[in-house]
Amino acid sequence: VIFGGYDTLEFLLLPYFISKSKNCLQFESSIMESKVDGIVGFVKKIILYRYSIALPAGNLQSKVFERLNFSGEINETYGVGIFNKVLVKLNKEVESKSQFNYVFVGRLIPLKNLSFLISVFNKINKKLTIVGGGHLEQELKAIANKNIFFTGFTPNSHIHHIYTENDIFILPSLSE
């Protein structure tokens, strides 16, 4: 059973009703935002004890498991994970909009193909917001026109706000 985190009551309780060998945790929070020390780290270690496999999105997410001494198998997915459960009221006025807000959310790395995305938006002059951090950030900012905005790293708990503030999500990755 793949659990999309441990931040809801059902995700905290269900692993105790299923064999540990069948529990898998998909994880998006990175070491940059996760608390792994003190009482919080201790509680997370207890939670992780019920899982045999971890599916972190990438290296920064894997570091959380390493710091918490996770003893199971860790397989980085390098992909978009399972979104947090957030109730959002859909906006009916989207159909009548003449100008859409476009957004990319992810790591700023070559696999995400952001140089291509920026070159397209430089030509069409539509608003694009790029959410995330990575080693290509300065390079990408240097080639982007003024219609492209960079927010930097945003904690996973705030990502749903990004999606509701924009109309169209773009994922130009070479593989995902």
PLY file of the C-alpha trace (Angstrom):
ply
format ascii 1.0
element vertex 176
property float x
property float y
property float z
element edge 175
property int vertex1
property int vertex2
end_header
0.00 0.00 0.00
1.48 3.34 -1.00
0.81 6.13 1.49
1.19 9.72 0.26
2.76 11.05 3.44
1.94 10.84 7.11
0.24 14.18 7.64
-3.37 13.00 7.87
-5.07 10.86 10.47
-5.79 8.03 8.06
-2.16 7.93 6.91
-1.00 7.78 10.53
-3.36 4.98 11.57
-3.72 2.68 8.54
-0.09 1.45 8.53
-0.77 -0.18 11.90
-3.55 -2.32 10.35
-1.42 -3.51 7.43
1.68 -5.67 7.51
4.84 -3.55 7.68
6.24 -5.44 4.68
3.35 -4.11 2.56
3.63 -0.45 3.64
5.31 2.03 1.32
5.68 5.75 1.99
5.75 8.25 -0.89
7.41 11.45 0.34
7.89 14.97 -1.03
9.15 17.04 1.91
12.84 17.80 1.74
15.55 18.01 4.38
15.36 21.80 3.91
11.88 21.98 5.47
11.59 18.82 7.57
12.32 18.65 11.26
14.36 15.53 12.03
15.74 16.26 15.50
14.32 16.34 19.01
10.84 15.15 19.87
9.59 15.70 16.29
12.36 13.50 14.93
11.61 10.85 17.56
7.91 10.77 16.59
8.81 10.53 12.89
11.11 7.56 13.64
8.19 5.79 15.34
5.98 6.48 12.31
8.65 5.31 9.84
9.06 2.04 11.74
5.78 0.88 10.14
7.17 1.16 6.58
9.43 -1.17 4.63
9.84 0.97 1.50
10.26 4.72 0.99
9.64 6.56 -2.29
11.20 10.00 -1.87
10.93 12.37 -4.84
14.68 13.03 -4.96
17.95 13.41 -3.07
16.81 16.13 -0.67
13.82 13.99 0.28
16.04 10.90 0.71
18.14 12.82 3.22
15.12 12.98 5.54
15.00 9.18 5.66
18.76 8.97 6.13
18.73 11.46 9.03
15.87 9.52 10.66
17.85 6.24 10.30
15.17 4.59 8.17
16.06 0.90 7.91
13.89 0.04 4.90
14.51 0.27 1.18
14.77 3.79 -0.30
13.93 4.27 -3.99
14.08 7.82 -5.34
11.30 8.37 -7.90
12.59 11.62 -9.50
8.98 12.39 -10.22
5.94 14.31 -9.25
4.39 12.76 -6.18
0.98 12.50 -4.66
-0.52 15.86 -3.79
-1.63 16.75 -0.29
-5.34 16.33 0.35
-6.72 19.87 0.17
-10.32 20.81 -0.46
-10.47 23.57 -3.05
-13.56 25.27 -4.40
-13.25 25.43 -8.18
-13.50 28.84 -9.76
-16.20 28.90 -12.45
-14.88 32.09 -14.03
-11.87 30.30 -15.55
-13.89 29.49 -18.67
-14.38 33.18 -19.42
-10.80 34.31 -18.77
-8.89 35.76 -21.68
-5.51 35.68 -19.90
-4.35 32.60 -18.00
-1.67 32.29 -15.34
0.74 29.43 -16.02
2.85 27.71 -13.37
5.66 25.18 -13.11
6.39 23.58 -9.74
9.51 21.48 -9.26
13.26 21.34 -8.93
15.30 23.58 -11.21
17.42 20.85 -12.79
18.14 19.79 -16.41
15.62 16.90 -16.37
12.77 19.41 -15.97
13.54 20.99 -19.38
13.05 24.52 -18.10
15.33 26.20 -20.64
12.87 25.07 -23.32
9.86 26.24 -21.30
11.42 29.65 -20.76
12.30 30.01 -24.44
8.64 29.35 -25.36
7.30 31.84 -22.80
9.88 34.43 -23.86
8.34 34.23 -27.36
4.65 34.18 -26.46
4.98 36.78 -23.66
2.47 35.09 -21.31
2.82 35.14 -17.52
4.71 32.12 -16.16
5.53 31.51 -12.51
8.35 29.09 -11.75
8.20 27.65 -8.23
11.18 25.76 -6.87
14.89 25.86 -6.33
17.90 24.13 -7.77
21.36 24.57 -9.19
20.05 26.04 -12.48
18.17 28.90 -10.81
20.59 31.73 -11.68
21.12 30.44 -15.22
17.36 30.26 -15.83
16.74 33.72 -14.37
19.41 35.11 -16.72
17.58 33.88 -19.84
14.02 34.71 -18.68
12.11 37.79 -19.80
10.12 39.99 -17.41
6.93 37.93 -17.92
8.55 35.00 -16.07
8.59 35.07 -12.27
10.66 32.93 -9.90
9.40 32.33 -6.37
12.22 30.10 -5.13
11.74 27.13 -2.84
8.22 26.82 -1.39
7.39 24.36 1.41
5.17 21.49 0.34
2.47 22.62 2.78
2.02 25.85 0.76
2.01 24.34 -2.74
-1.79 24.08 -2.88
-1.94 27.90 -2.65
0.30 28.13 -5.71
-2.00 25.85 -7.69
-5.14 27.76 -6.71
-3.56 31.11 -7.66
-2.75 29.84 -11.16
-4.83 28.39 -13.97
-2.60 25.98 -15.89
0.17 23.72 -14.59
2.96 22.92 -17.06
5.32 19.97 -16.67
7.90 20.14 -19.50
10.10 17.37 -18.07
11.99 15.09 -20.39
10.78 12.06 -18.40
8.19 11.79 -15.60
0 1
1 2
2 3
3 4
4 5
5 6
6 7
7 8
8 9
9 10
10 11
11 12
12 13
13 14
14 15
15 16
16 17
17 18
18 19
19 20
20 21
21 22
22 23
23 24
24 25
25 26
26 27
27 28
28 29
29 30
30 31
31 32
32 33
33 34
34 35
35 36
36 37
37 38
38 39
39 40
40 41
41 42
42 43
43 44
44 45
45 46
46 47
47 48
48 49
49 50
50 51
51 52
52 53
53 54
54 55
55 56
56 57
57 58
58 59
59 60
60 61
61 62
62 63
63 64
64 65
65 66
66 67
67 68
68 69
69 70
70 71
71 72
72 73
73 74
74 75
75 76
76 77
77 78
78 79
79 80
80 81
81 82
82 83
83 84
84 85
85 86
86 87
87 88
88 89
89 90
90 91
91 92
92 93
93 94
94 95
95 96
96 97
97 98
98 99
99 100
100 101
101 102
102 103
103 104
104 105
105 106
106 107
107 108
108 109
109 110
110 111
111 112
112 113
113 114
114 115
115 116
116 117
117 118
118 119
119 120
120 121
121 122
122 123
123 124
124 125
125 126
126 127
127 128
128 129
129 130
130 131
131 132
132 133
133 134
134 135
135 136
136 137
137 138
138 139
139 140
140 141
141 142
142 143
143 144
144 145
145 146
146 147
147 148
148 149
149 150
150 151
151 152
152 153
153 154
154 155
155 156
156 157
157 158
158 159
159 160
160 161
161 162
162 163
163 164
164 165
165 166
166 167
167 168
168 169
169 170
170 171
171 172
172 173
173 174
174 175
